[in-house]
Each structure stands twice: as structure tokens, then as C-alpha cells.
């Protein structure tokens, strides 16, 4: 993915000025140190140029968004036709070529060339007048803090385009009688682009029957290189490898990047996928247990935003009121990217589902600041709930709980954090991310046009209830 850099100007300045504008713009682009490349596209001078460039951006699958900057004065009426067609994310970069005003060099020629102070104001007006979703970043282009803001927007833009093309495979339905894992799949496709469909568990079993012993051998060797083997039951490990290979084959065949399953629908399978799901998550796939396709999709998106980051499907399990900590875990499926140390492959009985003991990765999550992310169907619209949390090293070893686990404190405080999550309708399933920032979350929600509810150090139950009432007015359809 790459981003197009479009500089705004006009023809009245003459060829010499326009050549300098292009030269300066190319230098700015070359100086941006960002997670995704930026390509200088043109200095836009006419309505036709802008409209044609926007059309090209819309249909270029590698273009993840446009960044605009008005080096000189660019009359905003000539941007209307192009912006009315824009289907890609847009960032308005309010910068200028020089950091400070040169005392002796400033003259009318200089003034004609360096006009972003009012050129970008004209540009900003038309964005506001057209009520376009956009990010605005102001600051000198060489400033690392300014570039970090652009980097955040880039990740949100990439996540939004990934979302628009996301396919999610549901192996079976969701857990019976559970409310929060339900949802309007048509609304999800309208708002987020997700194609959510069911594949029969029998189709997965047929695919498992095609997996060869040589293929299993190869994947088990990969397990051995990544994880500590802490079991003698290699038959269970090999069965998980067979499940993983079959699941990924189906995902690749249909072009899916996320999947869900449920322990209530394992017809023809000997084990619930544990190690299989965990290792697939570590490769970038999204996952949701008990048929939770919304969390599966959000996990995949966060992983697309941060390909080398730490993010996992997670579930709130139980509380320690004395130490004010939440124990986050799941019966099997937690991604090893959040592990504090090298995960161990272990095999233990699973007291749910009525199947054979599955192999799974066992580890403790690492300490650090993170965010718990929940996407829910709020009735008439989707709501993205994000809570700041602080993960801590578990204060107990819990030797009889052989699962991956972590512990965290929610913001703004333990009890208020719990109350806020309940008031907002947050699910018991979340995406736990150590990398995503507030700016990325806000940019993503803005691009996708969905409600965002944040719970942080400044949140109170009163302020949250007020925000939720406003959300009912703004987002209900």
C-alpha cells in the first residue's frame, strides 16, 4: 500500500514558481519517514487535474489514501468536483517548506511561493463546507512528532481499506442464546465492507482429510522452532496442525482474513482448534470464539494496521477485587504475539465441548499499556468501544489454569472502568492491542463513519452516559 501526495497550487504563479513548488514538494515527500510509502503525484492547478487524479486514486488498489498540502494558494472551488468523487481516506497536511521566516530573504516573491498559511485555510474550508471525513495534521514536516501523527493516520487508512475488502469465514454458527456475538451482517457490510458467511464444519472436516502426513510434519517442525514443546502427546499436536492447514486452505481459497468457530459445533472433529487458531492469529488472521465474527474482523484489522505488532482475541474471565485486576484469557485461543516469554505447547483436558484434549499455547501476556477494543451492534448502528488498560504480570502462577492469560487494570479506575464498560454495552470478547493509539482509533472510526466510545483516565460514568445519548441522536439510522 502507498499514499499519494498532491500539492495544491494554481496557474497564475507562472512556470518558475510551479517548478519550485514541485521541487519543494518532492523534498517534503522524501523526508517523510513513515510506515507506508508516500509518492508525490502532482502539483494540482486545475479542476480537471484534481478530478482526474481522484478518479485514478479511487481505482488504484495500491493507493491507500491521499495527502494534500497547499504550498501556494489553491482556490478551493476547483477541488469540489474531485472531492465529491473521492472514495479513499484523505489527510490534509498543514505544513510549509521552511520552518521559519527568513529575515532578509523574505520579499514578495517569497510571499507568493510560501502561502500555505492561507492556502491551506482555503483548502480546509472546502473540506468543512463539504462535510468530508478527513484528518488534519499541522506542523513542520521534519518534526518527528508531526510525522508520527501522519503515521497513525496511515495505519487507520490501511485498516479501513483492509476492512472494505475483508471476508470472514464462520465455521458453524455462534454459541446458542448469546446476544453480543449476534449482529446485522448486512449493516456490517454496508458500514465496514465485511463479507461474513458460513462454511459448514463438514466442509472443514473434508479438507482436513486431504492433509498429508508430510504437510503435518512440516508444520510441526515450525511449531518446534517457535515454541517450547512441553508435552509427550504429539498426536494432539499433530491433530492441531492438521486443523490449521485445513482452515488456512479454506481461508486462502475464499480470500478470507478472519474466521470464527464454536465448541458447540465440532461435528466430525476430534478437538476444538486451539494451537491451530493461536498460530493462525500469529500469522495475521483474525479470530473470534463462539462464532464472534465481529471480534474476528476487528482482530484482523488491527493486525493489518500493525503487521509486526502485539494483538490478540481476548475474553474477560474473572476479577480480583483485592488487587483490582481483570484476568483475561480464553479456554484456548489467545495469540502468542502478546506473550512475555516463549510460549509452551501443552495438552490438557478441556472441560467443554466434549472432545479430545487439545494442544494449546500456554504463556503469560506481557506487561504494558494497551487497549481493549470491542465492536458491538448497538441496534441501528455499529459502536466501537475502546478502553485504556494497563497490563501487569500476573501476581499468581495459577498452576491449574493451563491457558494463555494476562491481567490488566482498566481506566479510569478499576470499579469505574467496569461500570463504564457495562454502561457502554462492551462485549466480554475484545481485541487486546499493545500498539494502537487514540489517533488511529479516531481516524479509523471517522473514515468508516461509525460511532466511537472511548473510556480513558478522564472518563466518568456521567460523561459517558452523556456521550452515549449524543451517539443515539447522531448515529441512529
C-alpha positions in Angstrom: 0.0 0.0 0.0 1.1 3.5 -0.7 -0.2 7.1 -0.4 -0.4 9.8 -3.0 0.8 13.3 -2.1 -1.0 16.0 -4.0 0.2 19.6 -3.7 -2.3 22.4 -4.4 -1.5 25.5 -6.4 -2.8 27.3 -9.5 -1.6 28.6 -12.9 -1.3 32.3 -12.0 2.1 32.0 -10.4 3.9 31.1 -13.5 6.2 28.2 -14.5 9.2 29.2 -12.4 7.2 29.2 -9.2 5.4 26.0 -10.1 8.7 24.2 -10.7 9.9 25.3 -7.3 6.6 24.1 -5.7 7.2 20.7 -7.2 10.8 20.6 -6.1 9.9 21.5 -2.5 7.0 19.0 -2.5 9.3 16.2 -3.7 11.8 17.1 -0.9 9.0 17.0 1.7 7.8 13.6 0.5 11.3 12.2 0.5 11.8 13.4 4.1 8.7 11.7 5.5 9.8 8.6 7.4 6.5 6.7 7.7 5.4 3.0 7.9 3.9 3.1 4.4 5.5 4.8 1.4 4.3 8.2 0.1 4.5 9.1 -3.6 4.5 12.6 -4.9 1.8 12.6 -7.6 1.4 16.1 -8.9 1.0 19.8 -8.3 -2.7 20.3 -8.9 -3.5 23.5 -10.8 -7.0 23.0 -12.3 -10.3 21.4 -11.6 -9.8 18.8 -14.4 -6.4 17.7 -12.9 -7.8 17.2 -9.5 -10.9 15.3 -10.7 -8.8 13.0 -12.9 -6.3 12.3 -10.1 -9.0 11.5 -7.6 -10.6 9.1 -10.1 -7.2 7.4 -10.6 -6.7 7.1 -6.8 -10.1 5.5 -6.4 -9.3 2.8 -8.9 -5.7 2.1 -7.9 -5.8 -0.8 -5.5 -2.3 0.1 -4.1 -3.4 3.7 -3.2 -4.5 3.7 0.4 -5.3 7.4 0.6 -4.3 10.9 -0.4 -2.3 13.5 1.4 -2.9 17.1 0.3 -0.9 20.2 1.0 -1.4 23.7 -0.5 2.1 25.1 -0.9 0.6 28.2 -2.6 -2.9 29.5 -2.8 -5.1 26.8 -4.4 -8.7 28.1 -5.0 -11.0 25.7 -3.2 -13.8 25.7 -5.8 -11.6 23.8 -8.2 -11.3 20.9 -5.6 -15.1 20.4 -5.4 -15.6 18.1 -8.3 -12.7 15.9 -7.3 -13.6 15.7 -3.6 -17.2 14.8 -4.5 -15.8 11.7 -6.2 -13.2 10.8 -3.5 -13.6 7.3 -2.1 -10.2 6.9 -0.4 -9.1 8.3 3.0 -7.9 11.9 3.0 -5.3 13.7 5.2 -4.9 17.4 5.0 -1.3 18.2 5.9 -1.0 21.8 7.0 2.7 22.4 6.8 5.1 24.6 4.9 8.5 24.1 3.2 10.5 26.4 5.5 10.4 26.1 9.3 10.9 29.8 10.0 10.6 33.2 8.2 14.0 34.3 6.7 14.5 37.9 7.8 16.5 39.2 4.8 15.3 36.7 2.2 11.6 37.4 2.6 10.2 39.5 -0.2 7.1 39.5 -2.4 8.4 36.6 -4.5 8.9 34.6 -1.3 5.4 35.5 -0.2 4.0 34.3 -3.5 5.7 31.0 -3.1 5.2 30.1 0.6 1.5 30.6 1.1 0.3 27.5 3.0 -0.7 29.7 5.9 -3.7 30.9 3.9 -3.7 28.4 1.0 -4.4 25.6 3.5 -7.1 27.7 5.1 -8.9 27.9 1.8 -8.4 24.2 1.4 -9.6 23.5 4.9 -12.8 25.5 4.2 -13.9 23.3 1.3 -13.4 20.2 3.4 -15.5 21.6 6.1 -18.1 23.0 3.7 -18.5 19.6 2.0 -18.5 17.9 5.4 -15.9 15.4 4.3 -14.4 13.0 6.8 -10.7 13.9 6.9 -7.8 14.1 9.2 -5.9 17.3 9.7 -2.2 17.3 10.8 -0.5 20.7 11.4 3.2 21.2 11.9 6.6 21.3 10.3 7.2 18.4 8.0 10.6 17.4 9.5 9.2 17.2 13.1 9.1 13.6 14.2 6.0 14.2 16.3 4.2 15.6 13.3 5.3 12.6 11.2 4.1 10.3 14.0 0.6 11.7 13.6 0.7 11.1 9.8 1.9 7.5 10.6 -1.1 7.0 12.8 -3.5 8.1 10.1 -1.7 5.9 7.6 -2.4 2.9 9.8 -6.1 3.8 10.1 -6.4 4.3 6.3 -4.8 0.9 5.6 -7.1 -0.6 8.2 -10.1 0.9 6.5 -9.2 -0.3 3.1 -8.4 -3.8 4.5 -11.8 -3.6 6.2 -13.6 -2.8 2.9 -12.3 -6.0 1.4 -12.5 -8.2 4.4 -14.0 -11.7 4.2 -14.8 -13.6 7.3 -15.5 -17.4 7.4 -17.8 -18.7 10.1 -17.3 -22.4 10.7 -20.8 -23.1 12.1 -23.0 -20.5 13.9 -22.4 -18.6 17.1 -22.9 -20.0 20.6 -26.5 -20.6 21.3 -28.5 -18.0 23.2 -25.6 -15.5 23.3 -26.7 -11.9 22.4 -23.5 -9.9 21.9 -22.0 -12.2 19.3 -25.0 -11.8 17.1 -25.3 -8.8 14.8 -26.5 -7.4 11.5 -24.2 -8.8 8.8 -25.8 -6.6 6.1 -25.2 -3.5 8.2 -21.6 -4.6 8.8 -21.1 -4.9 5.0 -22.7 -1.6 4.3 -20.6 0.2 7.0 -17.4 -1.8 7.1 -17.3 -3.7 3.9 -17.2 -7.1 5.6 -18.4 -10.2 3.8 -19.5 -12.5 6.6 -20.6 -16.0 5.5 -20.9 -19.5 7.0 -19.0 -22.6 5.9 -20.2 -26.0 7.2 -18.0 -27.7 9.7 -18.3 -30.7 7.4 -16.5 -28.8 4.7 -13.6 -28.2 7.1 -13.5 -31.9 8.1 -13.4 -32.9 4.4 -10.4 -30.5 3.9 -8.7 -32.0 7.0 -9.0 -35.4 5.4 -6.9 -34.2 2.5 -4.0 -33.1 4.6 -0.9 -35.3 4.2 1.5 -36.5 6.9 4.3 -34.7 5.2 2.4 -31.4 5.5 1.8 -32.1 9.1 5.5 -32.9 9.6 6.5 -29.6 8.1 4.1 -27.5 10.3 5.1 -29.4 13.5 8.8 -28.5 12.7 7.7 -24.9 12.5 6.0 -25.2 15.9 9.2 -26.7 17.3 11.2 -23.7 16.1 8.8 -21.2 17.6 7.5 -22.7 20.8 8.7 -24.9 23.7 7.2 -28.4 23.4 6.0 -29.3 26.9 4.0 -32.4 26.1 4.6 -36.0 25.1 1.2 -36.1 23.4 2.4 -35.3 19.9 -0.7 -36.9 18.5 -2.7 -34.0 19.8 -0.2 -31.5 18.4 -0.3 -33.2 15.0 -4.1 -33.1 15.0 -3.9 -29.3 15.7 -1.5 -29.0 12.7 -4.0 -30.8 10.5 -6.8 -28.4 11.6 -4.6 -25.4 11.0 -3.6 -26.5 7.5 -7.2 -27.2 6.6 -8.5 -24.0 8.0 -5.9 -21.9 6.2 -6.6 -23.7 2.9 -10.2 -22.7 3.1 -9.4 -19.1 4.1 -6.9 -18.7 1.2 -9.3 -20.3 -1.3 -12.1 -17.8 -0.5 -9.8 -14.9 0.2 -10.7 -14.6 3.8 -8.5 -13.0 6.5 -10.6 -13.9 9.6 -12.6 -16.8 10.9 -14.7 -18.0 13.8 -15.8 -21.3 15.3 -17.7 -22.6 18.3 -17.2 -25.5 20.7 -20.9 -26.3 20.2 -20.4 -27.2 16.6 -17.5 -29.6 16.1 -19.3 -32.3 14.1 -16.7 -34.8 12.8 -13.8 -33.1 14.6 -11.8 -34.7 17.5 -10.6 -31.4 19.0 -11.6 -27.7 19.2 -8.9 -25.8 17.3 -6.6 -24.3 20.0 -2.9 -24.3 18.9 -4.3 -24.1 15.3 -6.2 -20.9 16.0 -3.4 -19.3 18.0 -0.8 -19.9 15.3 -3.1 -18.6 12.6 -3.6 -15.4 14.6 0.2 -15.1 14.9 0.3 -15.1 11.1 -2.1 -12.2 10.9 -5.5 -13.8 10.7 -8.3 -12.6 12.8 -10.2 -14.9 15.1 -13.4 -14.9 17.2 -14.5 -17.7 19.5 -18.1 -18.9 19.9 -18.9 -17.6 16.4 -17.9 -14.0 17.3 -17.3 -12.7 13.8 -17.2 -9.0 14.9 -14.2 -9.6 17.1 -12.6 -11.8 14.5 -12.9 -9.0 12.0 -11.5 -6.3 14.3 -8.6 -8.6 15.3 -7.7 -8.9 11.6 -7.9 -5.2 11.0 -5.7 -4.3 14.0 -3.2 -6.9 12.8 -3.3 -5.3 9.3 -2.6 -1.9 10.8 0.4 -3.3 12.8 1.8 -6.3 10.9 4.6 -6.7 13.5 2.6 -5.7 16.5 1.1 -7.4 19.5 -2.7 -8.0 19.3 -5.0 -10.9 20.2 -8.5 -12.1 20.6 -9.3 -11.8 24.3 -12.0 -12.5 26.8 -12.7 -11.0 30.3 -12.9 -14.0 32.5 -12.9 -13.2 36.2 -11.9 -10.4 38.7 -9.6 -10.0 41.6 -11.3 -7.2 43.6 -8.5 -7.2 46.2 -5.8 -6.4 43.6 -8.1 -4.6 41.3 -7.2 -6.7 38.3 -9.1 -8.4 35.4 -8.0 -11.8 34.4 -8.1 -12.0 30.6 -7.8 -15.4 28.9 -9.7 -17.9 26.9 -10.1 -21.6 27.1 -7.6 -22.0 24.2 -7.3 -19.2 21.7 -5.0 -16.3 22.7 -2.4 -15.1 20.2 1.2 -15.6 21.1 2.2 -12.2 19.8 1.3 -10.8 23.3 3.4 -13.4 25.1 6.0 -12.1 27.7 8.2 -15.2 27.2 8.5 -18.1 24.8 5.1 -20.0 24.8 4.8 -23.6 25.7 2.8 -26.2 23.8 0.8 -28.2 26.3 -2.1 -30.7 26.1 -4.8 -30.7 28.8 -8.4 -31.8 29.1 -10.9 -29.2 28.0 -14.0 -29.3 30.2 -16.3 -28.0 27.5 -17.3 -29.3 24.1 -17.0 -33.0 24.9 -14.0 -33.6 22.6 -10.4 -34.9 23.0 -7.8 -32.9 25.0 -6.5 -30.2 22.6 -2.9 -28.9 22.3 -2.7 -25.2 23.1 0.0 -22.5 23.7 0.4 -21.6 27.4 2.0 -18.3 28.4 1.6 -15.1 30.3 0.9 -11.8 28.5 3.5 -9.1 28.7 3.1 -6.0 30.9 2.5 -2.6 29.4 -0.2 -0.1 28.3 -2.7 -1.5 25.9 -6.3 -1.0 24.7 -9.3 -3.3 24.9 -11.4 -2.9 21.7 -15.0 -4.2 21.3 -17.2 -3.8 18.3 -20.9 -4.2 19.0 -24.2 -4.0 17.1 -25.9 -1.2 19.1 -29.2 -1.5 17.1 -29.3 0.6 14.0 -25.6 1.2 14.0 -22.2 -0.3 15.0 -20.4 1.0 18.1 -16.7 0.7 18.6 -15.8 0.8 22.3 -12.1 1.3 23.3 -10.8 1.3 26.8 -7.3 2.1 28.0 -5.9 -0.7 30.2 -2.6 -1.4 31.9 -1.4 -5.0 31.6 0.6 -6.4 34.5 2.5 -9.5 35.2 0.1 -11.9 37.0 0.8 -12.0 40.7 0.0 -15.7 40.9 1.3 -18.7 38.9 -2.2 -20.3 38.7 -0.6 -23.8 38.1 -4.0 -25.4 37.5 -5.1 -23.0 34.8 -3.1 -24.2 31.7 -4.1 -21.5 29.3 -2.6 -18.3 27.9 -3.6 -15.4 30.2 -2.9 -11.8 31.1 -4.1 -9.4 33.8 -4.9 -5.7 33.5 -6.3 -2.7 35.2 -9.0 -0.7 33.3 -9.0 3.1 33.2 -10.0 5.4 34.8 -10.1 3.2 37.9 -11.0 -0.4 38.5 -14.6 0.0 39.6 -15.4 3.0 37.4 -13.8 1.2 34.5 -16.0 -1.8 35.0 -19.1 0.4 35.3 -18.3 2.3 32.1 -17.7 -0.8 30.1 -21.1 -2.2 31.2 -22.9 1.1 30.6 -21.4 1.2 27.0 -22.5 -2.3 26.3 -19.0 -3.6 25.8 -18.7 -7.3 25.0 -16.9 -10.0 27.0 -14.8 -10.6 23.9 -12.3 -7.9 22.9 -9.2 -7.3 20.8 -6.3 -6.6 23.1 -3.7 -4.4 21.3 -0.4 -3.0 22.7 0.2 -0.8 19.7 -2.9 1.0 18.6 -3.2 4.7 19.5 -6.1 7.0 20.2 -5.4 8.8 16.9 -5.5 5.6 14.9 -8.8 4.6 16.5 -10.4 8.0 15.9 -9.2 8.2 12.4 -10.5 4.7 11.6 -13.9 5.4 13.1 -14.1 8.7 11.2 -13.2 7.0 7.9 -15.7 4.2 8.4 -18.4 6.5 9.7 -19.1 4.5 12.9 -19.7 5.5 16.5 -16.7 5.6 18.7 -16.9 5.4 22.5 -13.6 5.8 24.4 -13.0 5.0 28.1 -9.8 6.6 29.5 -8.4 8.4 32.5 -10.8 11.3 32.1 -14.0 9.3 31.7 -16.7 9.4 34.3 -20.0 7.5 34.2 -21.8 10.8 33.9 -19.7 12.0 30.9 -20.0 8.6 29.3 -23.8 8.5 29.6 -24.0 11.9 28.0 -21.8 10.8 25.1 -23.9 7.7 24.6 -27.1 9.9 24.5 -25.5 12.1 21.9 -24.5 9.0 19.9 -28.1 7.9 19.9 -29.0 11.1 18.2 -26.1 11.3 15.8 -25.7 7.6 14.7 -29.2 6.0 14.9 -30.5 5.2 11.4 
